[in-house]
Amino acid sequence: MPPAVNPTLIDPAAMHRERYDLIVFDWDGTLMDSTAAIAGAIQAACREMGLPVPSRENASYVIGLGLDDALRHAAPDLPHADYPRLAACYRKHYFALDQELTLFDGALDLLHELKSAGYSLAVATGKSRIGLSRAMDRPELRGLFDATRTADETFSKPHPAMLQELMAELCSLPERTLMIGDTTHDLEMAGNAGCDAVAVSYGAHGAAMLDRLRPVALVHSVPELRAFFQARG
């Protein structure tokens, strides 16, 4: 892991593309500081429906999966016919908060630096298309991403389809594509697609869980992620 550096000293021009062309980011817990809001909304939805309320750890574990898969893990004993009602409860609680959520400090600067350095940028997320569109409807994000995939458009993580579709759309080979995410679901998807992955430990899953999947780097902050790109390209 590269040493921590002062992010103000990083020159975007120093970032090079010797190893990767396409950088794919997970959204929640990787770019957006939304882990607590999602876990809390899952817990509130289960409570509202009179279901056993999962622990914060268990509610956080399902972040990154598509909503249907996440709720099946969070409420495994719920009859299948009742999952749409649980999903509606979850959306009500989450959408009450989502417009107040922000990107992690430094994430926007990093995205602009990577874009200026010539990388193609994409998002692969367990959010729905409606949810991602709401999250990305911010002037400072317009034009940054070349393509996005959501869990209601294709197979959910850890299936490789999101990455495979993004690579096909943006003409990048697996060995030239890097996935960045905060969950084991992200890292497993990258492995299934034949891509490298960088794990960030400041989101939903802990460092020990992430490190077991052997990412090319495990970073603990956005400044460390920026240092990774300056050091390795």
C-alpha positions in Angstrom: 0.0 0.0 0.0 1.5 3.4 -0.9 2.2 5.7 2.0 -0.3 8.4 2.9 0.5 11.7 1.1 -0.8 15.2 1.3 -3.5 15.3 -1.4 -2.7 19.0 -2.1 0.7 17.9 -3.5 -0.8 15.5 -6.1 -0.5 16.9 -9.6 -3.2 15.5 -11.9 -0.7 15.5 -14.7 1.4 13.0 -12.8 -1.4 10.4 -13.0 -0.7 8.2 -16.0 -2.5 5.4 -17.7 0.3 2.8 -18.0 -1.8 0.1 -16.5 -5.6 1.0 -16.7 -7.8 2.8 -19.1 -11.2 2.3 -17.5 -11.9 3.0 -13.8 -15.3 1.7 -12.5 -16.5 2.9 -9.2 -19.1 1.5 -6.9 -21.4 4.3 -5.6 -22.7 3.8 -2.1 -19.9 3.6 0.5 -17.2 4.2 -2.2 -18.0 7.6 -3.6 -21.1 8.6 -1.6 -21.1 8.6 2.2 -24.4 6.7 2.4 -23.7 3.5 4.3 -25.3 4.6 7.5 -28.4 5.9 5.7 -28.9 2.7 3.7 -28.5 0.4 6.7 -30.8 2.6 8.8 -33.4 2.6 6.0 -33.3 -1.2 5.9 -33.7 -1.4 9.7 -36.6 1.1 9.7 -38.4 -0.8 6.9 -38.1 -4.1 8.8 -39.3 -2.4 12.0 -42.3 -0.8 10.2 -43.4 -4.2 8.9 -43.0 -5.9 12.2 -40.1 -8.0 11.1 -36.9 -8.8 13.1 -34.6 -5.8 12.8 -31.2 -6.8 11.4 -28.1 -5.5 13.2 -26.3 -2.6 11.7 -23.5 -5.0 10.7 -26.0 -7.3 8.9 -27.8 -4.4 7.3 -24.5 -3.0 6.1 -23.4 -6.3 4.7 -26.1 -6.3 1.9 -25.1 -2.9 0.6 -23.9 -3.2 -3.0 -26.4 -5.9 -3.9 -29.5 -5.2 -5.9 -32.4 -4.2 -3.7 -34.3 -7.5 -4.1 -31.2 -9.5 -3.2 -30.4 -7.2 -0.3 -33.9 -7.5 1.2 -33.9 -11.2 0.9 -30.7 -11.3 3.0 -32.0 -8.8 5.5 -35.4 -10.4 5.9 -35.0 -14.1 4.9 -38.2 -15.3 6.5 -40.5 -12.8 4.7 -43.0 -14.4 2.3 -41.9 -13.7 -1.3 -45.2 -11.9 -2.1 -44.4 -9.3 0.7 -41.0 -8.2 -0.6 -42.5 -5.4 -2.9 -44.1 -3.9 0.2 -40.8 -4.1 2.1 -39.0 -2.5 -0.8 -41.5 0.3 -0.9 -40.9 0.9 2.9 -37.2 0.9 2.3 -37.4 3.5 -0.5 -39.7 5.7 1.6 -37.1 5.8 4.5 -34.1 6.1 2.2 -35.5 8.8 -0.1 -36.4 10.9 2.9 -32.6 11.3 3.4 -30.8 10.8 0.1 -30.8 14.4 -1.0 -28.9 15.3 2.1 -26.1 12.8 1.5 -22.8 14.0 0.2 -19.7 12.5 -1.6 -16.8 11.6 0.7 -14.4 14.5 1.2 -12.0 14.6 -1.7 -13.9 12.2 -4.0 -15.1 14.9 -6.4 -11.6 16.3 -6.8 -10.3 12.7 -7.4 -12.9 12.1 -10.1 -12.0 15.4 -11.9 -8.3 14.5 -11.7 -8.8 11.1 -13.2 -11.0 12.5 -15.9 -8.3 15.1 -16.7 -5.7 12.4 -16.8 -7.6 10.6 -19.6 -9.2 7.7 -17.9 -12.7 6.6 -18.8 -14.9 6.6 -15.7 -17.9 4.5 -15.0 -20.2 3.4 -12.2 -21.4 -0.1 -11.3 -23.9 0.0 -8.5 -26.5 -2.0 -6.6 -28.8 1.1 -6.8 -31.8 1.2 -9.1 -31.6 3.5 -12.2 -34.0 5.9 -10.5 -31.9 5.9 -7.3 -28.7 6.5 -9.2 -30.2 9.3 -11.3 -31.4 11.0 -8.1 -27.9 10.7 -6.5 -26.1 11.9 -9.7 -28.4 14.9 -10.3 -25.8 17.4 -9.2 -24.2 20.0 -11.4 -20.7 19.1 -10.2 -21.1 15.5 -11.4 -22.4 16.2 -14.9 -20.1 14.9 -17.7 -17.8 13.0 -15.3 -19.0 9.5 -16.1 -18.8 7.8 -19.5 -21.3 5.0 -18.6 -23.2 3.6 -15.7 -24.9 0.3 -14.8 -27.5 -0.4 -12.1 -28.8 -3.6 -10.6 -32.2 -3.3 -12.1 -30.7 -3.2 -15.6 -28.7 -6.3 -15.5 -27.5 -9.0 -13.1 -26.7 -7.9 -9.5 -23.2 -8.2 -8.0 -21.2 -10.4 -7.7 -22.2 -11.5 -11.3 -19.7 -10.0 -13.7 -22.4 -8.6 -16.1 -22.1 -5.0 -15.0 -18.4 -4.9 -15.6 -18.6 -6.9 -18.8 -21.3 -4.5 -20.3 -19.3 -1.4 -19.3 -16.1 -2.8 -20.8 -17.9 -3.6 -24.0 -19.5 -0.2 -24.2 -16.3 1.7 -23.4 -14.0 -0.7 -25.4 -11.8 -1.7 -22.5 -10.2 -5.1 -21.9 -10.4 -6.8 -18.5 -6.7 -6.3 -17.9 -7.1 -2.6 -18.6 -10.1 -2.2 -16.2 -10.0 -1.4 -12.5 -13.0 -1.8 -10.1 -13.0 0.3 -6.9 -15.5 -0.7 -4.2 -16.1 -1.0 -0.5 -17.7 -4.4 -0.4 -16.8 -8.0 -1.0 -19.6 -8.0 -3.6 -17.6 -5.5 -5.6 -14.3 -7.4 -5.3 -16.0 -10.7 -6.3 -17.6 -9.1 -9.3 -14.2 -7.8 -10.4 -12.7 -11.3 -10.0 -15.5 -12.9 -11.9 -14.9 -10.4 -14.8 -11.1 -10.9 -14.8 -10.5 -7.3 -13.6 -8.2 -5.9 -10.9 -9.9 -4.3 -7.9 -9.0 -1.7 -5.2 -10.8 -2.1 -1.9 -11.7 0.9 0.2 -12.3 0.2 3.9 -14.2 3.4 4.8 -17.6 2.0 3.5 -19.8 -1.0 4.3 -17.4 -3.9 4.8 -14.4 -4.1 7.1 -10.8 -4.2 6.1 -10.3 -7.9 7.1 -13.2 -9.0 4.9 -11.9 -7.1 2.0 -8.3 -8.1 2.3 -9.2 -11.8 2.2 -10.2 -11.3 -1.5 -6.7 -10.0 -2.3 -7.3 -6.7 -4.0 -4.4 -5.0 -5.7 -4.6 -2.4 -3.0 -6.6 -1.8 0.2 -6.9 1.9 1.1 -8.4 3.5 4.1 -9.2 7.0 2.8 -9.8 9.0 -0.4 -6.3 10.6 -0.1 -4.8 7.1 0.0 -6.9 6.2 -3.1 -5.5 9.3 -4.9 -2.0 8.3 -3.9 -2.6 4.9 -5.4 -3.2 6.4 -8.8 -0.3 8.7 -8.7 2.1 5.9 -7.7 0.8 3.2 -10.0 -1.3 4.6 -12.8 
